[in-house]
Amino acid sequence: MHNYHLDHLQYLETEAIHVMREVAAEFERPALLFSGGKDSICLLRLAEKAFRPSDIPMPLLNIDTGHHFPELNQFRDHRAGQLGVKLIIRTVESAIANGTAVPAPGEVSRNRLQIPTLLTAIEEFRFDCCIGGARRDEEKARAKERFFSFRDSFGQWDPKNQRPEIWNLYNARLNPGENMRVFPLSNWTEMDVWEYIRKEELEVPGIYFSHPRKCVRRHGQWLPVNDLVPPKPGEQVQDLVVRVRTIGDIISTGCIESPARTVDDIIAEIAAARVTERGSRADDKTSEAAMEDRKRAGYF
Amino acid sequence: MPVPIQHPVDILRLNTCGSVDDGKSTLIGRLLYDSRSLMEDQIEALERSADLTGGGRIDLSTLTDGLRAEREQGITIDVAYRYFATPRRRFIIADTPGHVQYTRNMVTGASAANLAIVLVDARQGVTEQSRRHTCIASLLRIPHLIIAVNKMDLVDWSEERFIEIRDEFEGFLPRLDVKDVQFIPLSALTGDNVVEPSNHTPWYPGPTLLGHLESVHIGSDWNLNGLRFPVQWVNRPNRPTDPELHDFRGFSGQIAGGIVRVGQKVMALPSGQVSTVKQIWTYDGPLQEAFCPQSITLMLEHDIDISRGDMIIGPDNLPGASADLRARVCWMHSRPLQRGRKYLLRHTTRTVQAVIADIEDRIDMATLEPVPDPAEMALNDIGEVRLRTSGPLVFDGYSTNRLTGSFILIEPGTNATVGAGMLFPPTEVVKPEYSDFAI
C-alpha cells in the first residue's frame, strides 16, 4: 500500500535536486562552493543524487581564508578525493600577496577579504554560477534571498531589485559578466541539515562533535586558543569539552560546551537549544546590518 | 522549557499579506515569540535594538524587517522567509509586503503556498489592498485563506466591528474562487488569539491562529492524475569502458503530475514518439513507481530522441498542446505589457518566444470586475491575455495543475522577469497518432 506523500526531508530533497539540475542545464560554467562544513556536505550528497550515475558536472571551489580550522580543510580534501571531483582552492593569502585583496590597517579578520578573492576566482575560471549552501533560517538578510540570486558584473546583490521567483520556474538568464548564486538549501533549517546527515549517514568533520579544547572567554563566547587566537593578558585559558555548531574562521568561531558525541546527540541538543547557530559567530555580531552589507558587496 | 520537536511529518507553506501598518511583521514576530521559536540571541538582539532606538520597548516587527532600508522606513520591501516548527507541523512563512509597488512580491511569496493570511486593520476595514491580496490568493488557487482581523484591541474587541468586516469580505468573496475561509479576530501586539485564546473575545468560539495553522487539512496539493514529466537534464555518463554505464541514457527531472510505473507506456512530446518505462533510476536504488513531486531519472526501452524541454506523458488524462494560449497574467514590471510585444516564455523546463496577441481585459481592483480591452497592463495589473508562441506548449489548465499550467515572461535584453501567467484549460487535448497509446 503506497501513500503518495513526501515527508519534510523528502520534500526538501526533491526541491534541492530540482534546483541543482536546473543549474547543470542552464549554465555553461557552474561551480559548487564546498568548504567541508555541514551544509556543503549536504550539497554534495544532493549533487550525487541529482547527477549520478554521471560525474558531477561542475568543479568544487573553496576560498581558503588561511584561518580555517585544519580539521575542516583535511575533511574538504578527503571528501573531494572520495567523489573524484575537481577541487579548486583559491587563498586569501595569495589574493593579498598579489594585491587583489587589500586588508585595512590592523584588519585581522579574513571575512571581508574573502569577497575579492571569490570574485577574482569567478573571473579567472569564468564561472557563471556558484552553488552555495546558505540557508534562509540563518540570518535576517539571508531570509530575503532567492534560490537564484542574481549578481551584477561587480558581484553585487541588490535586495530591492530581485527577480520575482514564482512556482518552480527559475529565470537563469544572464548577460556577459553577470553571475548567479544558487542556494538549493534555501528552505532548510539547521535541524533539517542534521536530520538529513543522520538519514544519509553522512560523514562530518570531527570538530562538530564534543572534544577537549583549550578556550578563552571573549565577547561572551568561548574562543579556541591557537596561534591566531593567543590568550590576552588577564584571560584565563580553560580546558573544556566543546564542539562547534557552525564553522567560520578559527578566530571568530565560538565553541559551545557540549557532551554531544553523535549525530543523535546533536539533534537532541538543537531541539533544546536556546541560541541560534550564527549566535556563535562573532562576525555577525558587529552590527545589525553586518550580513546585509557583506552580501551587497558580493559575499556568498 | 521549549517542547522538543518530534519529527513533524508535513510542511505547511503559508503567506502573509496586508497593507502597510496592518502589522504583518508584528504578527509573525508574535507567532515566533509565543510558539517559543525564538532563540536567546534573537531576543537579545531585539532588546539591544530596543534600547538603542525603541526607547526600551521590544518591537516584534524587527525580527522580520531584516534590511536596513526597511528598518529606516519601517516597511517590508521584499519577501522574507521564516521557519518554525511546532510538535505537530513545520511551517515556512513567506512574509510579503503590502506596498502597492511591491505586489509582485506577493505573487512570488504566495505561488507555492498552501495557505494565505490576509491581514486587515480592524479600524480601517477592507481596503483596496485587502481586495487585491484576496484576489491574488484566489487566482493563485491557494487552497486555504485566513482573514486575520488585527488590532482588535484598538476597537475595544468589538464583535460588531468584526462582523461588519466579515460581512464586507463576504460581499465580494463569492466573486472569487476561494473554497476555505476562516475569520479570526486578534491582536498581534498583545498576542490575543494568536497562540493563546483571548479573554477579550468570549463571543469568538473559533480556533486561535496557530491552532488553525496546526490543524487545517492540507491533504495533497500535488496533482496525481495524468503523468507529466518535463525533461530537465539528459543523464549520459559517457563511459565507453564501463559495461554497465556504456549504454546508460536517462532522462532526469521532477515529476510535475501523476505517477509513473515501470513497464508502462509513455509518449514524448512534442515528437509523439512512444516507448515503455524500462527503469526508474535513483541514487538510492531503482523504484517500481514514482509520483509527483519526486525527482527521478527515467530510462526507456527505445532509443528515442528526447532533450530538455520535452514532456513525457502517460496514456491517461492527456494534456493540451498548442501555440495559441489564453492566460491570466500578473504584470510585474514598470514597463507596461502591450499588444505586439515579444517576450521569452518559460514553461516547465522549456523556453520559447511569445508574442502578446491581445489583452482581453484587466481586473479593476476596486470592484474586482474585468474592464475589457485595456490599452496596456501596468505594474501590478492582472488581466486576461492571448499569446502566440514560437512552438506548441504541452500544458494543462492552471486549475488542474499548478506546475504545468504556469509560466513566466522574461524581457529579452534585460532578462528581467516581467510577468507571471496562469493558463486556461486547453480547448482540445493531444491526439496520439499511435492507436495503441490511447486506451
Interface residues (C-beta under 8 A of the other chain):
Chain A: H2 Y4 H5 L6 D7 H8 Q10 Y11 E13 T14 E15 I17 H18 R21 E22 A24 A25 E48 K49 A50 F51 R52 P53 S54 D55 R136 D137 E139 K140 A141 A143 K144 P159 K160 Q162 R163 P164 E165 I166 W167 N168 L169 N171 R173 L174 N175 S186 N187 T189 M191 E195 A268 A271 A272 A273 R274 V275 T276 G279 E288 A289 E292
Chain B: M1 P2 P4 I5 H7 P8 V9 D10 I11 M39 E40 D41 Q42 A45 S49 L63 T64 G66 L67 R68 A69 R71 I77 D78 V79 A80 Y81 R82 Y83 A85 R90 I92 R104 N105 V107 T108 S111 A112 S220 W222 L224 Q232 W233 N235 R236 P237 N238 L245 F248 S252 G253 Q254 I259 W281 T282 Y283 D284 E289 F291 C292 P293 Q294 S295 R308 M332 L344 R346 H347 T349 R402 L403 S406 F407 I408 I410 N415 A416 T417 A420
